[in-house]
Amino acid sequence: MGQDKTDKKTFAREQAPIRAVLMVSERTVYEYTVFMQRLLVGLSDASVPCTVICPSSCYMDVIVPPGVEIIRYPFYEFPLMWGKNRAQLIEKLTDFKPTLLHSLCESRALFTRQISRRMDLPYIITVNSLQRSRWKVSISPGRCAAITVPSESIKNNLQALFPGYAERIRQINIGTFIEKKTHLPFKADRIPSMVTAFPLKKVGDFEKLFGAIRHLVIDGYEFMFVLSSEGRAERELRKLLNGLGLLQYVIIVPRSLAWHSILSAGDIYIEPMPSKSFDPLLLQAMSVGCAVVGCSGGGNELIMDGQTGFIIEPEDELSIYNCLQKLFDTPELTREIAKNARQFIRENHQVNKMVSGYIKTYQEAGNW
């Protein structure tokens, strides 16, 4: 009889309702739009009530589905209003009655920890980048129930930095959809196009890539190159392109434009430099049928050389040139690589698995 009561209590805890508060930063909204959108829609479809706390500058209307409350914080952008801002936020969250908090990036970890302490709630941190030190990821031993990551390399990185929390680190792959109708690279009725997206912080990040592109032009290859980015080095980059004679081949567009449409029209997606963050655009490029070229290392393992894409040496102009030339000269191989990549995404990055993984983590955090 006593055992039956214990089982019923355990079952009740496992079925406790989830009410989640998601903390997001400008970077999360800017770079991980698709991830946020699909997670929120998935939680909404699973009848999980959510509230999103974001900076006032973030445009969230397209990302957040109906029924999800948006709290823009801070409420008052004035000095000495920190206490009033925090008190008003706690009051709003108390009305929502959350069961857990979720920081969608490491930059909001400390803020999430502070709110969790004030409200005596468990919380989760999602870390999307390789970390060099411990200071960005603020962990409370008693309230941080889990740390989620999108790739094995980031998981290994965090386990090395936080060996005492290794059991709490969980890999949940970012999910995406595979479109039923997708293009294949190098259609005969159009000019091939290459696409890349990388912050324009310094022109040196692009010198080797566009040096290789220049040699393709000299060799007579026809193509269009789309760079979707913006930053302080844009003026210097245009000077570089002018000096290389590439201005008529390269189009620079801001990241605010419809990125999905740009990818869907592309043939090759290029990651010009290794990134310490998981690259959601690389994932999207593979899902829409682009052949992908990237660098070894960094925050993801999406590219398996010669299987789901091709690896280049970013500081070796000849390596980049040889790789791109191979893609142009062997379109059948390029299409086969693109098909392999889509199959890899289909098997390992399903949206329903991502959503169910987070719901399970939320459930376990609520019982923390």
C-alpha positions, 0 to 999 in steps of 0.5 A, spaced: 500 500 500 505 504 501 509 503 495 502 504 491 502 511 494 509 512 493 508 510 485 502 515 485 506 521 488 512 520 483 507 519 477 504 526 479 511 529 479 512 527 472 506 529 470 506 536 473 505 542 468 510 546 465 510 553 465 517 556 462 520 563 462 525 563 456 530 569 457 533 571 450 539 576 448 539 580 441 544 575 439 539 569 440 534 573 436 539 575 430 543 569 429 538 563 432 531 566 429 529 559 426 531 555 432 527 560 437 521 560 432 521 552 432 522 551 439 516 556 441 511 553 436 513 546 438 512 548 445 505 551 443 503 545 440 504 541 446 500 546 450 506 548 454 505 556 456 511 560 455 513 567 456 519 570 453 523 576 456 527 580 451 531 586 450 526 592 448 530 593 441 528 586 439 523 585 433 519 579 436 512 579 432 514 574 427 518 569 431 513 568 437 507 565 436 500 567 438 499 566 446 506 567 448 507 573 452 513 578 450 516 582 456 521 587 454 526 588 459 528 593 462 522 597 462 525 603 464 531 605 460 534 610 465 539 610 471 538 608 478 531 604 475 535 597 476 531 596 483 524 598 480 525 594 473 527 588 477 521 588 482 516 589 476 519 583 472 518 579 478 511 581 479 509 580 472 513 573 472 509 571 479 503 572 475 505 567 470 507 562 475 513 559 472 515 552 474 522 554 471 527 559 467 531 557 461 536 562 458 537 561 451 544 563 451 550 564 455 550 571 456 543 571 459 546 566 464 547 570 470 541 574 469 537 568 469 541 565 475 539 572 479 531 571 477 531 564 479 534 566 486 529 571 487 523 566 485 526 560 488 526 556 481 530 551 477 533 554 471 536 551 464 542 554 460 543 553 453 550 554 451 551 555 443 559 557 443 565 554 445 568 557 451 575 559 453 573 560 461 568 559 466 566 566 467 560 567 462 556 561 464 554 562 471 551 556 474 548 555 481 549 548 484 542 548 487 538 551 482 541 550 475 538 543 473 541 542 466 546 545 461 543 544 453 548 544 447 547 543 440 553 539 438 558 534 441 564 539 440 561 544 445 559 539 450 566 536 450 568 543 451 563 544 457 565 538 460 572 540 460 571 546 463 565 544 468 567 537 470 563 537 476 557 538 472 558 533 466 552 529 468 547 535 467 550 537 460 545 534 455 546 535 447 539 537 444 540 538 436 537 544 433 532 541 429 530 544 422 525 542 416 527 538 410 523 541 404 519 536 400 521 541 393 528 543 393 533 545 388 539 541 386 546 545 385 548 547 378 541 547 374 543 548 367 538 554 366 541 558 371 548 561 373 551 558 379 551 562 385 555 562 392 553 564 398 556 566 405 554 569 411 560 572 416 561 578 421 564 583 417 569 585 423 575 585 419 577 584 412 582 579 413 577 574 414 575 574 407 582 576 403 584 568 402 576 567 400 576 572 395 583 571 392 580 564 390 574 567 387 578 571 383 582 565 380 575 562 378 574 569 374 580 568 371 579 561 369 572 563 366 567 560 371 561 564 371 557 565 377 554 570 382 557 571 389 552 573 395 555 576 402 549 576 407 552 580 412 554 587 415 559 590 420 565 595 421 569 592 415 564 593 409 568 599 406 574 596 407 571 589 404 569 593 398 575 596 397 578 589 396 573 587 392 574 593 387 582 591 387 581 584 385 576 586 380 570 582 383 565 588 384 561 586 379 560 578 381 559 580 389 553 582 392 553 585 399 546 584 402 544 586 410 542 580 414 536 583 415 533 580 409 529 574 408 535 569 409 531 563 407 530 565 400 537 567 399 539 560 401 534 557 397 536 560 391 544 558 392 548 552 390 554 553 394 554 555 402 561 557 404 563 558 411 570 562 410 572 562 417 571 557 423 566 559 428 566 558 435 559 558 435 554 553 432 552 555 425 545 555 424 545 558 417 550 552 415 544 547 418 539 551 414 543 551 407 544 543 408 536 543 409 535 547 403 539 543 398 546 547 398 552 544 397 556 546 403 564 548 404 566 549 411 572 549 416 574 544 421 574 545 428 569 550 431 562 549 434 559 544 430 560 537 426 555 538 421 560 537 415 564 530 414 569 532 409 567 528 402 560 526 405 556 531 407 560 537 405 567 539 403 573 542 408 577 547 406 583 551 410 581 558 411 588 561 410 590 557 404 588 560 398 589 554 394 585 549 398 579 554 397 580 555 390 581 547 389 575 545 393 570 550 389 573 548 382 572 541 384 564 543 385 564 547 379 567 541 375 563 535 378 556 537 378 554 530 379 558 529 385 556 536 388 549 534 387 550 527 391 554 531 397 548 536 397 543 529 397 547 526 403 547 532 407 539 533 407 539 526 409 544 527 415 539 533 417 533 529 416 536 523 421 539 527 426 536 534 426 528 533 426 524 539 429 520 534 433 526 531 437 528 537 439 522 540 442 521 533 445 528 533 448 527 540 451 520 538 454 523 532 457 529 537 460 523 542 462 519 536 466 526 534 469 528 541 471 521 542 474 522 536 479 529 538 481 
